[in-house]
């Protein structure tokens, strides 16, 4: 969001067409200009509700439900929040009891829906992919269900993501402190019909969704392959919940820590599994480059325009399909590999709340487009010494459930958590055959390339729609 003061001259005709609406949102967002261009468009336009299943009933606000959380997948559905729809890795999503569906049949989503956040932060969009099919989703997200006999689903998503669609969507918001969006606010949103171009755009959007689903499957397979090579079987989240023993246990303690979380029997047992079943293992500190395995540097954060700056990514943005950070002046930033991590670095969310479904402890691999960002100090930097272990292979291990649970057992702090510096250095890492590790590294890097290719496919689709509308609107 621009921090500059903005002013704009608005013709009275615009105010008349907006039913004398006097709040500045629709006029400053570009929504009115978008409508004016679509009016001049030499192509047929239809209302959004005329292209959805059952008319306006195909634009769904499912309404509130009673939320009953469960730990066992057989008893529930994964429940996506308005933040989760923008993330790639959905393994850490909580489960809501299956009884919730009996309260509301519109709770679950299918693939090829367009999802739009409708409360608080309005207008963030996602295209539901195959690995989201059957999941439940919060009432803070609108579902748009295209009628596939009338319009390709991917075209609807691409159009709504354009510089014409976004202003029209957010112009319908209402509320002062917490803004909202309802189906009726976008039901009459004009959708230009572009003929065969719609099918080409749909193919690009569907390609992006399929690439993301494939990448997630490949990353999970890479973790399983690494553990299999180390003669270890990964655990499931429900295994940890059932065996955590958090309600009470006895343990001997050391002077290193007096916190009960650091001595959970299940975590200590997982460490023993790694050390005893793997043919060999080493502490994490022995596999990383000197001076890493620590948080990043602190620095001045001076806002800047993109041409003079770099995008700073924090924990909240790092795990999104499209990280959207804060642009800061590059001139004042240190030239530090902890701030601008090298190819294959691993960033682990290392500061914040450590709830079961918070970001703390989650790992991200830095490659491709992710090398264009600067990263805040709130990550643990794990930069492998490639003479000892390929970086993608180390990520495959750290991205497994067993490694995630082990390192979360090292947390210290009261409200804001961090990793115990001595414990994280001694985290056991199984060592596998070098050739096998290199092959796993290749799989991880190829999976992250698919995430980048998905972004390119989406950008191409949106660009095609925008260019076609502009050409036909002249």
C-alpha positions in Angstrom: 0.0 0.0 0.0 1.3 3.5 -0.9 2.1 5.7 2.1 1.8 8.8 -0.1 -1.0 11.3 0.4 -3.4 10.9 -2.6 -6.0 13.2 -4.0 -8.3 12.9 -7.1 -10.8 15.0 -8.9 -14.1 12.9 -9.3 -16.7 13.9 -11.9 -20.2 14.3 -10.5 -21.4 11.7 -13.1 -19.3 9.1 -11.3 -21.0 9.9 -8.0 -24.4 9.6 -9.7 -23.6 6.2 -11.1 -22.4 5.0 -7.7 -25.8 5.9 -6.1 -24.2 9.0 -4.5 -21.8 6.9 -2.5 -19.4 9.4 -0.8 -16.7 7.2 0.7 -13.5 7.4 -1.3 -12.8 3.7 -1.8 -14.5 3.1 -5.2 -13.2 6.3 -6.7 -9.5 5.9 -5.6 -9.3 2.1 -6.3 -9.7 2.4 -10.1 -13.1 0.6 -10.0 -15.0 3.4 -11.8 -12.3 3.7 -14.5 -12.5 -0.1 -15.0 -16.3 0.1 -15.4 -16.0 3.0 -17.9 -13.6 1.0 -20.0 -15.7 -2.1 -19.9 -18.7 0.0 -21.1 -16.7 1.0 -24.1 -15.5 -2.5 -24.8 -16.3 -3.9 -28.2 -17.2 -7.2 -26.8 -20.1 -8.7 -25.0 -20.1 -8.5 -21.2 -22.2 -10.5 -18.8 -22.8 -10.2 -15.1 -20.8 -12.5 -12.9 -24.0 -14.1 -11.4 -25.1 -15.1 -14.9 -21.9 -17.2 -15.3 -22.1 -19.1 -12.0 -23.9 -22.2 -11.0 -27.5 -21.3 -10.1 -27.0 -17.6 -10.6 -26.2 -15.7 -7.4 -26.4 -18.9 -5.4 -23.1 -19.8 -7.1 -21.4 -17.0 -5.2 -21.3 -18.4 -1.7 -20.9 -16.9 1.7 -21.4 -20.1 3.7 -22.2 -18.3 7.0 -20.9 -19.0 10.5 -20.7 -22.4 12.1 -19.8 -23.9 15.5 -16.1 -24.9 15.3 -15.2 -28.1 16.9 -11.6 -29.1 16.4 -10.3 -32.6 16.2 -6.8 -34.1 15.9 -7.6 -37.3 14.0 -8.1 -37.0 10.2 -10.8 -39.7 10.2 -13.0 -37.5 12.4 -12.6 -34.3 10.5 -11.9 -32.2 7.4 -8.9 -29.9 7.0 -10.2 -26.3 7.6 -8.7 -23.5 5.5 -8.5 -20.0 6.9 -8.4 -16.9 4.8 -4.6 -17.1 5.1 -4.3 -20.8 4.2 -5.8 -20.3 0.8 -2.7 -18.4 -0.3 -0.2 -21.0 1.0 1.4 -23.9 -0.8 1.9 -26.3 2.0 -1.4 -27.3 3.6 -0.1 -30.1 5.9 -0.2 -27.8 9.0 -3.9 -27.0 8.5 -6.2 -27.9 11.5 -9.1 -30.3 11.3 -12.7 -29.4 12.0 -15.1 -32.1 13.0 -17.1 -33.7 10.2 -20.3 -32.8 12.1 -19.7 -29.2 10.9 -20.8 -30.3 7.4 -24.2 -31.2 8.8 -24.6 -27.6 10.0 -23.6 -26.2 6.6 -23.4 -28.1 3.3 -21.6 -25.2 1.7 -18.6 -25.5 4.0 -16.4 -27.7 1.8 -14.8 -26.7 -1.5 -14.0 -28.4 -4.7 -11.2 -27.7 -7.2 -11.6 -25.0 -9.9 -13.4 -22.6 -7.5 -12.3 -19.0 -7.3 -11.8 -18.1 -3.6 -11.9 -14.4 -2.4 -11.3 -13.2 1.1 -14.4 -11.3 2.2 -13.6 -10.0 5.7 -10.9 -7.8 7.1 -8.3 -8.0 4.3 -10.6 -8.0 1.3 -9.9 -9.2 -2.2 -7.1 -11.7 -1.8 -7.8 -14.5 -4.3 -6.9 -18.1 -4.9 -7.8 -20.8 -7.4 -8.6 -24.0 -5.6 -6.4 -26.8 -6.8 -6.8 -30.6 -6.7 -5.0 -31.0 -3.3 -7.6 -28.6 -1.8 -10.6 -30.6 -3.0 -12.9 -31.7 -0.2 -11.4 -29.4 2.4 -13.6 -27.1 4.5 -13.0 -23.4 4.3 -13.8 -20.4 6.6 -16.8 -18.3 6.1 -14.4 -15.3 5.6 -13.8 -16.6 2.1 -16.3 -16.3 -0.7 -16.6 -19.2 -3.1 -17.3 -18.5 -6.8 -18.5 -21.6 -8.6 -18.4 -21.0 -12.4 -20.9 -22.8 -14.6 -18.5 -24.8 -16.7 -21.1 -25.0 -19.5 -21.0 -21.2 -19.8 -17.4 -20.2 -19.0 -14.0 -21.8 -18.3 -13.4 -21.6 -14.5 -9.8 -20.5 -14.9 -10.9 -17.5 -17.0 -13.1 -16.2 -14.2 -10.2 -16.4 -11.8 -7.7 -14.7 -14.2 -10.1 -11.9 -15.0 -10.9 -11.1 -11.4 -7.1 -11.0 -10.7 -6.6 -8.3 -13.4 -6.2 -4.6 -12.8 -9.8 -4.4 -14.0 -11.2 -7.2 -11.8 -9.5 -6.4 -8.5 -10.8 -2.8 -8.2 -14.3 -3.9 -9.1 -14.2 -6.6 -6.4 -12.9 -4.5 -3.6 -15.1 -1.5 -4.5 -18.1 -3.4 -3.1 -16.7 -3.6 0.5 -18.5 -2.0 3.4 -17.8 -1.4 7.0 -15.5 1.0 8.9 -13.2 -0.9 11.3 -13.6 -4.4 9.8 -14.6 -4.4 6.2 -16.8 -7.0 4.6 -17.8 -8.2 1.1 -21.1 -10.1 0.3 -22.1 -12.0 -2.8 -24.6 -9.3 -3.8 -21.8 -6.8 -4.0 -20.1 -8.6 -6.8 -23.1 -10.4 -8.4 -23.5 -7.7 -11.1 -19.7 -7.3 -11.7 -19.3 -7.1 -15.5 -17.3 -10.0 -17.1 -16.2 -9.4 -20.7 -16.5 -12.4 -23.0 -13.3 -12.9 -25.0 -14.1 -16.0 -27.1 -11.4 -18.6 -27.6 -9.0 -16.6 -25.5 -11.0 -17.7 -22.4 -10.0 -21.3 -23.0 -6.3 -20.5 -23.5 -6.4 -18.5 -20.3 -8.1 -21.3 -18.4 -5.5 -23.8 -19.6 -2.7 -21.5 -18.1 -4.5 -21.1 -14.8 -5.2 -24.9 -14.6 -1.6 -25.6 -15.5 -0.5 -23.3 -12.6 -2.8 -25.2 -10.1 -1.6 -28.6 -11.3 2.0 -27.6 -11.1 1.5 -26.6 -7.4 -0.2 -29.8 -6.6 2.6 -31.8 -8.2 5.3 -29.8 -6.4 3.7 -30.5 -3.1 3.5 -34.2 -3.8 7.1 -34.3 -4.9 8.3 -32.5 -1.8 6.5 -35.0 0.4 7.9 -37.9 -1.6 11.4 -36.4 -1.3 11.1 -36.3 2.5 9.8 -39.9 2.6 12.7 -41.0 0.3 15.3 -39.4 2.5 14.0 -41.0 5.6 13.7 -44.4 3.9 17.3 -44.2 2.9 18.1 -43.5 6.5 16.0 -46.6 7.5 13.5 -44.3 9.3 9.7 -44.1 8.9 8.1 -40.6 9.2 5.4 -39.9 11.7 2.0 -38.3 11.3 0.7 -35.3 13.2 -1.9 -37.5 14.9 0.8 -39.9 16.1 2.5 -37.0 17.8 -0.7 -35.9 19.4 -1.5 -39.4 20.7 1.9 -39.9 22.1 3.1 -36.5 23.2 2.4 -37.1 26.9 2.0 -33.3 27.4 -0.5 -33.8 30.3 2.2 -35.2 32.6 5.5 -37.1 32.6 8.6 -37.5 34.6 12.1 -36.8 33.2 15.6 -36.1 34.4 16.7 -32.5 33.5 19.9 -30.8 32.8 21.2 -27.3 33.6 20.7 -26.4 30.0 16.9 -26.0 30.4 14.2 -26.3 33.0 11.3 -26.1 30.5 9.1 -29.2 30.3 8.6 -28.8 26.6 12.3 -29.6 26.1 11.9 -33.0 27.7 8.7 -34.4 26.1 9.2 -38.2 26.0 7.9 -38.5 22.5 10.4 -35.9 21.2 13.3 -37.6 23.0 12.2 -40.9 21.6 12.2 -39.4 18.0 15.8 -38.3 18.6 16.7 -41.8 19.7 15.1 -43.2 16.5 17.2 -41.0 14.3 20.4 -41.8 16.2 19.9 -45.5 16.5 18.2 -46.5 13.3 20.1 -44.4 10.8 23.4 -45.9 9.6 25.1 -42.6 10.6 24.1 -39.2 11.9 25.7 -35.8 12.6 24.6 -32.7 14.6 23.1 -30.0 12.4 25.9 -27.6 13.3 28.5 -29.9 11.7 26.6 -29.8 8.3 26.2 -26.0 8.0 28.5 -23.3 6.9 30.3 -21.4 9.7 28.5 -18.3 10.9 25.1 -19.6 9.9 22.5 -21.6 11.9 21.4 -18.3 13.5 18.9 -15.5 13.0 19.6 -12.7 10.6 21.0 -9.2 11.1 19.0 -6.2 12.3 19.0 -3.2 10.0 17.3 0.1 9.2 14.0 -0.3 7.3 13.5 2.7 5.1 10.5 2.5 2.8 11.3 2.9 -0.9 9.8 2.5 -4.4 10.5 -0.8 -6.1 13.0 0.8 -8.5 15.2 1.7 -5.5 14.4 -1.1 -3.1 14.2 -4.7 -2.4 11.2 -6.6 -1.1 11.6 -7.6 2.6 9.9 -10.9 3.5 8.8 -11.8 7.0 7.5 -15.1 8.4 3.9 -14.2 7.5 4.7 -13.8 3.8 7.5 -16.5 3.3 5.1 -19.4 3.0 2.7 -17.9 0.6 2.5 -18.9 -3.1 3.3 -15.3 -3.9 5.3 -13.6 -1.2 4.2 -10.0 -0.9 6.5 -8.1 1.4 7.5 -4.5 2.2 9.7 -2.5 -0.2 12.7 -1.0 1.6 15.7 0.9 0.4 18.5 -1.4 -0.7 21.1 1.3 -0.2 20.9 1.0 3.6 21.1 -2.8 3.8 24.2 -4.8 4.7 25.7 -7.1 2.0 25.1 -10.2 4.2 24.3 -13.8 3.1 22.1 -14.0 6.1 20.0 -11.2 4.8 20.2 -12.2 1.1 20.5 -16.0 1.5 22.2 -18.1 -1.2 20.6 -20.6 -3.5 19.5 -23.6 -1.5 19.4 -21.9 1.9 16.7 -23.1 4.3 14.7 -20.5 6.3 12.9 -21.8 9.4 10.4 -19.6 11.1 12.0 -19.1 14.5 10.3 -16.4 16.5 6.7 -16.0 17.5 3.8 -18.0 19.0 4.3 -21.8 19.0 0.7 -22.9 18.8 0.0 -26.2 17.0 -0.9 -24.5 13.7 1.3 -21.4 13.9 4.3 -20.8 11.6 6.9 -21.4 14.2 9.2 -24.2 13.2 8.1 -24.4 9.5 10.9 -24.6 6.9 11.1 -22.9 3.5 13.7 -23.7 0.7 15.2 -20.6 -1.0 15.6 -21.0 -4.8 14.5 -19.4 -8.0 12.2 -16.4 -7.5 12.7 -16.5 -3.7 16.3 -15.4 -4.2 15.0 -11.9 -5.2 14.0 -11.1 -1.6 15.6 -10.0 1.6 14.5 -11.9 4.7 13.8 -10.5 8.1 15.8 -11.5 11.2 13.1 -13.7 12.5 14.2 -16.8 10.6 16.8 -19.4 11.6 19.2 -19.5 8.7 20.3 -23.1 7.8 22.8 -23.0 5.0 24.3 -26.4 4.4 27.9 -27.0 3.5 27.5 -28.7 0.2 30.7 -30.6 0.6 28.9 -32.5 3.4 25.3 -32.6 2.3 23.3 -31.3 -0.7 21.1 -28.4 0.4 17.9 -29.8 -1.1 18.5 -33.1 0.6 18.9 -31.4 4.0 15.6 -29.5 3.3 13.9 -32.8 2.5 14.8 -34.1 6.0 14.0 -30.9 7.8 10.6 -30.7 5.9 9.6 -34.1 7.3 7.2 -34.4 10.2 9.8 -36.2 12.4 12.3 -33.3 12.0 9.6 -30.7 12.5 8.6 -32.3 15.8 12.2 -32.7 17.0 13.1 -29.0 16.5 9.8 -27.8 17.9 10.9 -29.5 21.1 13.8 -27.1 21.3 11.5 -24.0 21.8 12.2 -21.6 24.6 10.5 -18.3 25.7 7.2 -17.3 27.3 4.8 -15.7 24.8 7.3 -15.2 22.0 9.2 -18.4 21.2 12.7 -19.0 19.9 15.0 -22.0 19.5 17.3 -22.9 22.3 20.7 -22.1 20.6 22.5 -25.1 22.0 19.8 -27.6 21.4 19.2 -26.7 17.7 22.9 -27.0 17.0 22.8 -30.6 18.3 19.7 -31.6 16.4 20.5 -35.1 14.9 20.5 -35.3 11.1 20.7 -38.8 9.5 23.4 -39.2 6.9 22.6 -41.1 3.7 24.4 -42.2 0.6 25.8 -39.2 -1.3 24.4 -40.3 -4.7 20.9 -40.8 -3.2 21.1 -37.4 -1.4 22.0 -35.7 -4.7 19.1 -37.3 -6.4 16.8 -36.0 -3.6 18.3 -32.6 -4.0 17.4 -32.6 -7.7 13.8 -33.5 -6.8 13.5 -30.7 -4.3 14.9 -28.1 -6.7 12.6 -29.4 -9.6 9.6 -29.1 -7.3 10.4 -25.4 -6.4 10.9 -24.7 -10.1 7.3 -25.9 -10.6 6.2 -23.3 -8.0 8.0 -20.6 -10.1 6.6 -21.9 -13.4 3.1 -21.7 -11.8 3.6 -18.1 -11.1 4.7 -17.4 -14.6 1.7 -19.3 -16.0 -0.7 -17.2 -13.9 1.0 -14.0 -14.8 0.8 -14.8 -18.5 -2.9 -15.6 -18.2 -3.6 -12.3 -16.4 -1.5 -10.4 -18.9 -3.4 -11.9 -21.9 -6.8 -10.9 -20.4 -5.6 -7.3 -19.6 -4.1 -6.8 -23.1 -7.2 -8.2 -24.8 -9.5 -5.9 -22.8 -7.3 -2.8 -23.5 -7.1 -3.5 -27.2 -10.8 -4.0 -27.6 -11.6 -1.0 -25.4 -9.8 1.5 -27.6 
